[in-house]
């Protein structure tokens, strides 16, 4: 059974409809790959996670694991996707475009530089899409474990917001 190395939850302020997972000091990732998936995408800068809200707080739970989970938790989540992310610095952070991470969500690359698998769960993106949220209505769970690079995988795609984002991406 896969055991969590660390679990933490915090509210994260997002702006411009997304937050990022990057190495400390890395450029903000582009959004094109995330639009194609509707939830999360990776480029050379890191990973971008699309939120339903444009601005406001979301709740993020971080789960650092020693290996791939035995099963994929789908119940209670609207979208679940995973990507591989390279950490050159060995210091991955969850953050918004302008600020550093909440203290509770610090340091995802707990075994140092290398490749990690990042599984993102999302719910609540259909509650108030493209608006401002003064209290968190969206929830994200980010599970991270060391693993060789493998193709991005979508495990569940059921929210309306993700469907709209994917449809717009195919039109471009």
Buried (B, 14 or more C-beta within 10 A) or exposed (E): EBEEEEEBBBBBBBBBBBBBBBBBEBEBBBBEBBBBBBBBBBBEBBBBBBBBBBBBBBBBBBBBBEEBBEEBBEEEBBBBBBBBBBBEBBBBBBBBEEEEBBEBBBBBBBEEEBBBBBBBBBBBBBBBBEEEBEEBBBBBBBBBBBBEEEEBBBBBBEBEBBBBBBEEBEEE
